[in-house]
Amino acid sequence: MRSGDIRFNGQAATVKHHSARGRITRNSGNFTRGSQLLASQYKMTWAGLQVPIWIWLGTFIVLFNIFVWLGLAEHEFQLDLMKLYSAIWTWVGGDKFHLINLTLRNGIVTKVPIGYVPYEPHVVHAWAKTVKIFLTTLVMSAFIAAPIIMWFIMWANKRGSDMLQERHNRGALLVERDVLVKTVSGHIRCEVHARVGAGSAEIERRVRGASAATVALIALGSNDAASPALPTNLLALRRRTTAVKVAWLAPYDLRASSIVTSIAARFGDTVIPLRAQPSRDGIHPVSYRPVAKSLRWGAVAPFRAGVAPAPIARATVLVMSSPLGS
C-alpha cells in the first residue's frame, strides 16, 4: 500500500492556488528556499556522523591515556614534551644552538642545543615507544568502537522506522478531489458479507476463511428470528471471527435480541440494541448515524499495528438484510 500512497510514492502533485487575496508576495525565492533546505540536509547528516566519530575519538583518548600511563616512564614523557618544544622552537625560527637543560634517566641533567633535542638517543628511544603506543591505540580503539558504532547505526535506523510508524505527518497537501477520494478509499477497506433476505445460516456458510480485519460488526437475526438454528449459526460465526473488537446489532425481535446479547456477553463483545432507535418497520432504524456513533471503532487504533498492516483499517460486516431495505 505504501507504494501507491501519494505521501510516499514520490509522484508529483499539482498544487493550485485558491487564495482570494490574489497573488501572494513572498519574501524568498527558489534559490533561498533551496539553499536553506540543502544546508539543513547536510547539517542533519553531519549531526548523525558526529556520533560515531565522537565514539571512536572518546575510545581512543581513554585507551591512549591508559597506555601512556602504563608504558611510559615519567622522564620519557618529559623527553617527548621537550621534543615537541624543540620542534615548535625551530618552526618559529628560534636559535637552534640555544642551550637548554635536558633531564635524562635517574635525574641526570645535561645541556644540549635545543635544535639537537630530537636527535638525542634518550629522546629518540622515548619517542619510538610513544609512536608504538599511538599505533597500538589506533588499532585497539577501532576494534572496541566498531561494535558500539554498529549498535548506534542499528538503533538510529530503528528509531527512524518507528517515527514513520508513529505517523508523524506534518503539513497538508492540496490535490484534486478524485486523487483524494482514491487515496482515502485505499486506506479504508470493508469486507461485506450480505444479501437481501439472507438468513444467519446462509451467512454462516458464506464466511469460512479467517479475515485480517481488526474490527467486525455482526447484524444478524432479524429475518430468521424464529429459527431454532439461530443460536448455533451465530455462535459458529462468532467462533470464526478473529477481529480484535466485535460489535453486535441486537434486532428489534426480543428472542433474536436475547440470543445475540447472550453470545456477545460470552465473548465480551459490544452490543448495540436497535430497540433504542426509532423504527418504521420494526427491522431497520430510521437513521444509522446513532448506530455508527455507538460503534466507537476509533478505540481499536492501539491494537491495529499488531493485527493488520498499518495504515490500512479493515472491517468485516456480517449483515442480513430484509427485502424491505438494508
Order of alpha helices (4+ residues) and beta strands (2+ residues): alpha-alpha-beta-beta-alpha-alpha-beta-alpha-beta-alpha-beta-alpha-beta-alpha-alpha-beta
